[in-house]
Amino acid sequence: MTMGPEVAAVGKPLRWPALAAAAAGASAVLLGALGAHALRSELPAPMLGVWETAVRFQFWHALALAVCATSVRRTQARQFAATLFALGIALFCGSLYALALGAPRGVGIVTPLGGIAFIAGWIALGAMLFRQKQS
């Protein structure tokens, strides 16, 4: 029995984005709690705001990774979007966390690269969702 193109195009969920989504979501909760409790008295208000921005972006992009992980169709756009979201979390959020904790200002040069990865990831995710057939 041969499978039609609809069945053949359906793949297993991507495992690494599921793990990355879980790790990013859980660590966002931990980092948010750290900022709200332990760092509140240690960081100046502007740097606490930078920390909170990093946590917020990490949460949203953990959810985006979860969408990539649970998509039914295995496409290059799905893989690309997941990779870009993970890269964005590392570069954008990671650099903001580092800056909030006192890293040299030069670290901030990678923040926009993470932002670009986020934007490109959303475009790739949109392309993937647009191309999915309605059941």
Backbone as a printed PyTorch tensor [residue, N CA C, xyz], in Angstrom:
tensor([[[ 0.8450, -1.1710,  0.0000],
         [ 0.0000,  0.0000,  0.0000],
         [ 0.8910,  1.2350,  0.0000]],

        [[ 0.6450,  2.1570, -0.8920],
         [ 1.4250,  3.3840, -0.9400],
         [ 0.6670,  4.4920, -0.2390]],

        [[ 1.4450,  5.4080,  0.2910],
         [ 0.8350,  6.5480,  0.9710],
         [ 0.6760,  7.6840, -0.0240]],

        [[-0.4170,  8.3890,  0.1000],
         [-0.6360,  9.5610, -0.7330],
         [ 0.2460, 10.7080, -0.2660]],

        [[ 0.2960, 11.8000, -1.0340],
         [ 1.1640, 12.9180, -0.6780],
         [ 0.7840, 13.5580,  0.6570]],

        [[-0.5050, 13.5170,  1.0310],
         [-0.8990, 14.1260,  2.3000],
         [-0.3020, 13.3640,  3.4740]],

        [[-0.3280, 12.0500,  3.4050],
         [ 0.1880, 11.2270,  4.4880],
         [ 1.7090, 11.2640,  4.5030]],

        [[ 2.3080, 11.2210,  3.3420],
         [ 3.7710, 11.2040,  3.2680],
         [ 4.3720, 12.5000,  3.8120]],

        [[ 3.6540, 13.6180,  3.7100],
         [ 4.1900, 14.8970,  4.1520],
         [ 4.1000, 15.0750,  5.6610]],

        [[ 3.3440, 14.2260,  6.3310],
         [ 3.1960, 14.3410,  7.7710],
         [ 4.3570, 13.6110,  8.4340]],

        [[ 5.0090, 14.2790,  9.3520],
         [ 6.1370, 13.6800, 10.0410],
         [ 5.9440, 13.7230, 11.5380]],

        [[ 6.8760, 13.1320, 12.2280],
         [ 6.8630, 13.1800, 13.6810],
         [ 7.1970, 14.6010, 14.1260]],

        [[ 6.6970, 14.9770, 15.2940],
         [ 7.0920, 16.2870, 15.8150],
         [ 8.6110, 16.3490, 15.9880]],

        [[ 9.1660, 17.5260, 15.8060],
         [10.5950, 17.7070, 16.0320],
         [10.8680, 17.6010, 17.5260]],

        [[11.8140, 16.7840, 17.9050],
         [12.0910, 16.5640, 19.3260],
         [12.9020, 17.6980, 19.9380]],

        [[13.9290, 18.1710, 19.2310],
         [14.7860, 19.1740, 19.8600],
         [14.0420, 20.4750, 20.1390]],

        [[13.1340, 20.9620, 19.2620],
         [12.4040, 22.1770, 19.6370],
         [11.4910, 21.9630, 20.8480]],

        [[10.9700, 20.7440, 21.0090],
         [10.1410, 20.4660, 22.1790],
         [10.9790, 20.5690, 23.4520]],

        [[12.1630, 19.9930, 23.4180],
         [13.0620, 20.0840, 24.5730],
         [13.5200, 21.5250, 24.8010]],

        [[13.8200, 22.2250, 23.7190],
         [14.2460, 23.6220, 23.8360],
         [13.1150, 24.4930, 24.3770]],

        [[11.8780, 24.2290, 23.9310],
         [10.7260, 24.9930, 24.4260],
         [10.5480, 24.7690, 25.9180]],

        [[10.6500, 23.5180, 26.3460],
         [10.5030, 23.2060, 27.7700],
         [11.6140, 23.8570, 28.5910]],

        [[12.8370, 23.7690, 28.1040],
         [13.9690, 24.3670, 28.8220],
         [13.8600, 25.8870, 28.8580]],

        [[13.4930, 26.4960, 27.7300],
         [13.3650, 27.9540, 27.6760],
         [12.2230, 28.4380, 28.5630]],

        [[11.1030, 27.7280, 28.5500],
         [ 9.9800, 28.1230, 29.3940],
         [10.2960, 27.9770, 30.8730]],

        [[10.8510, 26.8400, 31.2500],
         [11.1870, 26.6120, 32.6560],
         [12.2430, 27.6010, 33.1480]],

        [[13.2700, 27.8330, 32.3250],
         [14.3150, 28.7570, 32.7580],
         [13.8100, 30.1950, 32.7770]],

        [[12.8350, 30.5320, 31.9280],
         [12.2480, 31.8750, 31.9790],
         [11.5260, 32.0820, 33.3120]],

        [[10.8230, 31.0550, 33.7780],
         [10.1660, 31.1550, 35.0810],
         [11.2170, 31.3560, 36.1790]],

        [[12.2650, 30.5460, 36.1430],
         [13.3250, 30.6590, 37.1490],
         [14.0170, 32.0250, 37.0930]],

        [[14.3350, 32.4730, 35.8820],
         [15.0130, 33.7590, 35.7350],
         [14.0970, 34.9220, 36.1020]],

        [[12.8090, 34.7840, 35.8050],
         [11.8540, 35.8080, 36.2210],
         [11.7570, 35.8980, 37.7320]],

        [[11.7180, 34.7480, 38.3900],
         [11.6820, 34.7250, 39.8560],
         [12.9690, 35.2940, 40.4400]],

        [[14.0920, 34.9510, 39.8360],
         [15.3690, 35.4850, 40.2820],
         [15.3600, 37.0110, 40.2030]],

        [[14.8850, 37.5340, 39.0750],
         [14.8240, 38.9860, 38.9170],
         [13.8740, 39.6440, 39.8950]],

        [[12.7320, 39.0120, 40.1210],
         [11.7130, 39.5960, 40.9990],
         [12.1090, 39.5420, 42.4700]],

        [[12.9170, 38.5730, 42.8400],
         [13.2270, 38.3960, 44.2580],
         [14.6870, 38.7120, 44.5740]],

        [[15.5990, 37.9360, 44.0570],
         [17.0070, 38.0760, 44.4410],
         [17.6680, 39.3180, 43.8460]],

        [[17.3180, 39.6520, 42.5930],
         [18.0130, 40.7630, 41.9370],
         [17.3510, 42.1140, 42.1570]],

        [[16.1230, 42.1380, 42.6340],
         [15.3790, 43.3970, 42.7990],
         [16.1570, 44.3970, 43.6570]],

        [[16.8170, 43.9210, 44.6770],
         [17.5730, 44.8260, 45.5490],
         [19.0250, 44.9980, 45.0910]],

        [[19.4410, 44.1850, 44.1230],
         [20.8420, 44.2200, 43.6800],
         [21.0650, 45.0450, 42.4130]],

        [[20.0600, 45.1120, 41.5500],
         [20.2250, 45.7930, 40.2620],
         [19.5460, 47.1570, 40.2850]],

        [[20.1510, 48.1330, 39.6100],
         [19.4540, 49.4080, 39.4520],
         [18.1980, 49.2110, 38.5930]],

        [[17.2170, 50.0530, 38.7800],
         [15.9270, 49.9140, 38.0820],
         [16.0700, 49.7510, 36.5690]],

        [[16.9120, 50.5460, 35.8950],
         [17.0230, 50.3460, 34.4400],
         [17.5270, 48.9460, 34.0570]],

        [[18.4610, 48.4080, 34.8240],
         [18.9860, 47.0820, 34.5230],
         [17.9760, 45.9940, 34.8870]],

        [[17.1720, 46.2370, 35.8960],
         [16.0980, 45.3010, 36.2150],
         [15.0830, 45.2810, 35.0770]],

        [[14.8450, 46.4260, 34.4610],
         [13.9730, 46.4940, 33.2890],
         [14.5380, 45.7050, 32.1160]],

        [[15.8500, 45.7700, 31.9240],
         [16.5130, 44.9910, 30.8730],
         [16.3210, 43.5020, 31.1520]],

        [[16.4910, 43.1060, 32.4040],
         [16.3000, 41.7070, 32.8110],
         [14.8740, 41.2620, 32.4940]],

        [[13.8960, 42.0870, 32.8630],
         [12.4920, 41.7470, 32.6320],
         [12.1690, 41.6440, 31.1410]],

        [[12.7820, 42.4800, 30.3350],
         [12.5990, 42.3910, 28.8810],
         [13.1230, 41.0480, 28.3740]],

        [[14.2770, 40.6360, 28.8460],
         [14.8500, 39.3470, 28.4320],
         [13.9210, 38.2000, 28.8130]],

        [[13.3860, 38.2380, 30.0370],
         [12.4760, 37.1750, 30.4850],
         [11.2280, 37.1430, 29.6050]],

        [[10.6580, 38.3060, 29.3440],
         [ 9.4400, 38.3850, 28.5210],
         [ 9.6780, 37.8230, 27.1210]],

        [[10.7570, 38.2130, 26.4800],
         [11.0580, 37.7020, 25.1420],
         [11.3420, 36.2070, 25.1750]],

        [[11.9900, 35.7410, 26.2190],
         [12.2720, 34.3180, 26.3260],
         [10.9680, 33.5240, 26.4390]],

        [[10.0180, 34.0140, 27.2370],
         [ 8.7280, 33.3260, 27.3590],
         [ 8.0170, 33.2280, 26.0140]],

        [[ 7.9090, 34.3390, 25.3200],
         [ 7.1880, 34.3390, 24.0420],
         [ 7.8340, 33.4000, 23.0370]],

        [[ 9.1390, 33.3660, 23.0330],
         [ 9.8210, 32.5350, 22.0440],
         [ 9.9120, 31.0730, 22.4710]],

        [[ 9.7630, 30.7980, 23.7570],
         [ 9.5780, 29.4070, 24.1950],
         [ 8.2580, 28.8870, 23.6230]],

        [[ 7.2290, 29.7180, 23.6500],
         [ 5.9400, 29.3270, 23.0570],
         [ 6.0640, 29.1360, 21.5460]],

        [[ 6.8190, 29.9980, 20.8980],
         [ 7.0200, 29.8580, 19.4540],
         [ 7.7440, 28.5450, 19.1400]],

        [[ 8.7110, 28.1880, 19.9550],
         [ 9.3900, 26.8980, 19.7790],
         [ 8.4070, 25.7420, 19.9590]],

        [[ 7.4960, 25.8790, 20.9040],
         [ 6.4970, 24.8310, 21.1210],
         [ 5.5930, 24.6780, 19.9040]],

        [[ 5.2450, 25.7810, 19.2560],
         [ 4.4540, 25.7020, 18.0300],
         [ 5.2240, 24.9370, 16.9590]],

        [[ 6.4950, 25.2500, 16.8260],
         [ 7.3240, 24.5390, 15.8450],
         [ 7.3920, 23.0480, 16.1720]],

        [[ 7.5110, 22.7330, 17.4480],
         [ 7.6510, 21.3370, 17.8590],
         [ 6.3770, 20.5380, 17.6360]],

        [[ 5.2380, 21.1800, 17.7270],
         [ 3.9710, 20.4460, 17.6530],
         [ 3.3110, 20.5060, 16.2810]],

        [[ 3.9090, 21.2150, 15.3580],
         [ 3.3480, 21.2700, 14.0120],
         [ 3.3410, 19.8740, 13.3960]],

        [[ 2.2700, 19.5540, 12.7180],
         [ 2.1030, 18.2240, 12.1490],
         [ 3.0000, 18.0070, 10.9410]],

        [[ 3.1690, 19.0330, 10.1480],
         [ 3.9080, 18.8780,  8.8950],
         [ 5.4020, 19.1370,  9.1140]],

        [[ 6.1880, 18.2230,  8.5940],
         [ 7.6430, 18.3580,  8.6820],
         [ 8.1100, 19.1450,  7.4550]],

        [[ 8.5340, 20.3720,  7.6920],
         [ 8.9910, 21.2180,  6.5920],
         [10.3260, 21.8680,  6.9550]],

        [[10.9950, 22.3510,  5.9330],
         [12.2350, 23.0830,  6.1750],
         [11.9400, 24.3840,  6.9130]],

        [[10.7930, 25.0040,  6.6230],
         [10.4310, 26.2540,  7.2990],
         [10.2720, 26.0260,  8.7980]],

        [[ 9.7080, 24.8920,  9.1760],
         [ 9.5360, 24.5790, 10.5970],
         [10.8940, 24.4360, 11.2710]],

        [[11.7750, 23.6990, 10.6600],
         [13.1240, 23.5090, 11.2110],
         [13.8590, 24.8490, 11.2810]],

        [[13.7480, 25.6360, 10.2340],
         [14.4300, 26.9270, 10.1700],
         [13.8830, 27.8630, 11.2460]],

        [[12.5520, 27.9230, 11.3920],
         [11.9400, 28.7810, 12.4060],
         [12.4050, 28.3770, 13.7950]],

        [[12.3860, 27.0930, 14.0890],
         [12.8130, 26.6250, 15.4050],
         [14.2660, 26.9970, 15.6770]],

        [[15.1190, 26.8150, 14.6860],
         [16.5340, 27.1570, 14.8360],
         [16.7050, 28.6500, 15.1050]],

        [[15.9650, 29.4630, 14.3630],
         [16.0660, 30.9120, 14.5460],
         [15.5450, 31.3530, 15.9110]],

        [[14.4610, 30.7530, 16.3830],
         [13.9470, 31.1070, 17.7100],
         [14.9530, 30.7350, 18.8000]],

        [[15.5480, 29.5590, 18.6980],
         [16.5540, 29.1440, 19.6830],
         [17.7710, 30.0700, 19.6400]],

        [[18.2010, 30.4110, 18.4400],
         [19.3250, 31.3350, 18.2840],
         [18.9760, 32.7050, 18.8540]],

        [[17.7680, 33.1790, 18.5930],
         [17.3330, 34.4670, 19.1240],
         [17.3130, 34.4870, 20.6340]],

        [[16.8340, 33.4010, 21.2460],
         [16.8320, 33.3320, 22.7100],
         [18.2610, 33.4350, 23.2310]],

        [[19.1540, 32.6830, 22.6250],
         [20.5490, 32.6950, 23.0840],
         [21.1780, 34.0800, 22.9150]],

        [[21.0250, 34.6750, 21.7390],
         [21.6860, 35.9520, 21.4600],
         [20.9840, 37.1390, 22.1010]],

        [[19.6860, 37.2770, 21.8540],
         [18.9520, 38.4390, 22.3420],
         [18.8100, 38.3860, 23.8640]],

        [[18.1870, 37.3240, 24.3420],
         [17.9450, 37.2240, 25.7850],
         [19.2510, 37.0660, 26.5450]],

        [[20.1250, 36.2080, 26.0320],
         [21.3990, 35.9950, 26.7110],
         [22.2060, 37.2650, 26.8630]],

        [[22.2540, 38.0860, 25.8140],
         [23.0170, 39.3310, 25.9080],
         [22.3560, 40.3100, 26.8700]],

        [[21.0190, 40.3370, 26.9000],
         [20.3380, 41.2280, 27.8470],
         [20.5770, 40.7890, 29.2860]],

        [[20.5220, 39.4850, 29.5480],
         [20.8240, 38.9990, 30.9020],
         [22.2420, 39.4120, 31.2940]],

        [[23.1750, 39.2120, 30.3780],
         [24.5720, 39.5510, 30.6620],
         [24.7330, 41.0470, 30.9190]],

        [[24.1040, 41.8750, 30.1070],
         [24.1970, 43.3190, 30.2950],
         [23.5960, 43.7450, 31.6330]],

        [[22.4680, 43.1500, 31.9800],
         [21.8260, 43.4990, 33.2530],
         [22.7200, 43.1520, 34.4340]],

        [[23.5080, 42.1030, 34.2760],
         [24.4060, 41.6810, 35.3620],
         [25.7560, 42.3770, 35.3310]],

        [[25.9300, 43.3370, 34.4160],
         [27.1510, 44.1420, 34.4180],
         [28.1800, 43.7990, 33.3670]],

        [[27.8150, 43.0170, 32.3640],
         [28.7660, 42.7160, 31.2880],
         [29.1510, 44.0070, 30.5720]],

        [[30.3150, 44.0290, 29.9440],
         [30.7160, 45.2220, 29.1830],
         [29.6750, 45.5680, 28.1130]],

        [[29.5110, 46.8470, 27.8640],
         [28.5040, 47.3110, 26.8970],
         [28.6830, 46.6910, 25.5190]],

        [[29.8860, 46.2900, 25.1770],
         [30.1590, 45.6620, 23.8890],
         [29.3570, 44.3900, 23.6640]],

        [[28.9420, 43.7380, 24.7420],
         [28.1190, 42.5310, 24.6280],
         [26.8150, 42.8670, 23.9080]],

        [[26.3670, 44.1100, 24.0650],
         [25.1130, 44.5360, 23.4490],
         [25.1130, 44.5040, 21.9300]],

        [[26.2800, 44.3360, 21.3230],
         [26.3320, 44.2820, 19.8650],
         [25.6230, 43.0500, 19.3130]],

        [[25.5080, 41.9870, 20.1170],
         [24.8440, 40.7800, 19.6300],
         [23.3290, 40.8260, 19.8230]],

        [[22.8340, 41.7510, 20.6460],
         [21.3960, 41.8300, 20.9080],
         [20.5890, 42.0100, 19.6210]],

        [[20.9550, 42.9510, 18.7400],
         [20.1780, 43.0940, 17.4990],
         [20.2390, 41.8580, 16.6000]],

        [[21.3310, 41.1230, 16.6600],
         [21.4070, 39.8850, 15.8720],
         [20.3610, 38.8830, 16.3560]],

        [[20.1820, 38.8140, 17.6600],
         [19.1290, 37.9720, 18.2120],
         [17.7520, 38.4580, 17.7970]],

        [[17.5730, 39.7670, 17.7750],
         [16.2990, 40.3320, 17.3250],
         [16.0140, 39.9950, 15.8710]],

        [[17.0370, 40.0500, 15.0440],
         [16.8820, 39.6830, 13.6330],
         [16.5180, 38.2020, 13.5160]],

        [[17.1440, 37.3640, 14.3390],
         [16.8050, 35.9350, 14.3270],
         [15.3430, 35.7360, 14.7120]],

        [[14.8570, 36.4740, 15.7170],
         [13.4420, 36.3810, 16.0990],
         [12.5280, 36.7700, 14.9370]],

        [[12.8280, 37.8820, 14.3040],
         [11.9970, 38.3590, 13.1880],
         [11.9740, 37.3300, 12.0650]],

        [[13.1460, 36.8390, 11.6980],
         [13.2200, 35.8330, 10.6280],
         [12.5000, 34.5480, 11.0400]],

        [[12.5930, 34.1820, 12.3080],
         [11.8850, 33.0010, 12.7950],
         [10.3800, 33.1490, 12.6590]],

        [[ 9.8550, 34.3300, 12.9950],
         [ 8.4070, 34.5590, 12.8470],
         [ 7.9870, 34.5240, 11.3820]],

        [[ 8.8240, 35.0260, 10.5070],
         [ 8.5140, 34.9690,  9.0700],
         [ 8.4950, 33.5150,  8.6020]],

        [[ 9.4900, 32.7390,  9.0230],
         [ 9.5320, 31.3180,  8.6410],
         [ 8.3360, 30.5700,  9.2300]],

        [[ 7.9720, 30.8660, 10.4780],
         [ 6.8120, 30.2220, 11.0850],
         [ 5.5380, 30.5960, 10.3350]],

        [[ 5.4100, 31.8620,  9.9790],
         [ 4.2500, 32.2980,  9.1980],
         [ 4.1660, 31.5890,  7.8680]],

        [[ 5.3060, 31.4300,  7.1920],
         [ 5.3270, 30.7240,  5.9120],
         [ 4.9030, 29.2750,  6.0920]],

        [[ 5.3820, 28.6500,  7.1680],
         [ 5.0130, 27.2650,  7.4330],
         [ 3.5150, 27.1440,  7.6690]],

        [[ 2.9710, 28.0120,  8.4970],
         [ 1.5440, 27.9480,  8.8150],
         [ 0.6820, 28.2830,  7.6020]],

        [[ 1.1440, 29.2090,  6.7820],
         [ 0.4110, 29.5910,  5.5780],
         [ 0.3160, 28.4300,  4.5990]],

        [[ 1.3890, 27.6620,  4.5200],
         [ 1.4290, 26.5460,  3.5610],
         [ 0.7140, 25.2940,  4.0390]],

        [[ 0.4030, 25.2100,  5.3340],
         [-0.2820, 24.0200,  5.8300],
         [-1.6720, 23.9170,  5.2190]],

        [[-2.0150, 22.7090,  4.8590],
         [-3.3540, 22.4560,  4.3210],
         [-4.3360, 22.4110,  5.4710]],

        [[-5.5010, 22.9420,  5.2240],
         [-6.5700, 22.8680,  6.2150],
         [-7.1650, 21.4860,  6.1870]],

        [[-7.3910, 20.8840,  7.3480],
         [-7.9730, 19.5280,  7.4090],
         [-9.4690, 19.5980,  7.2870]]])
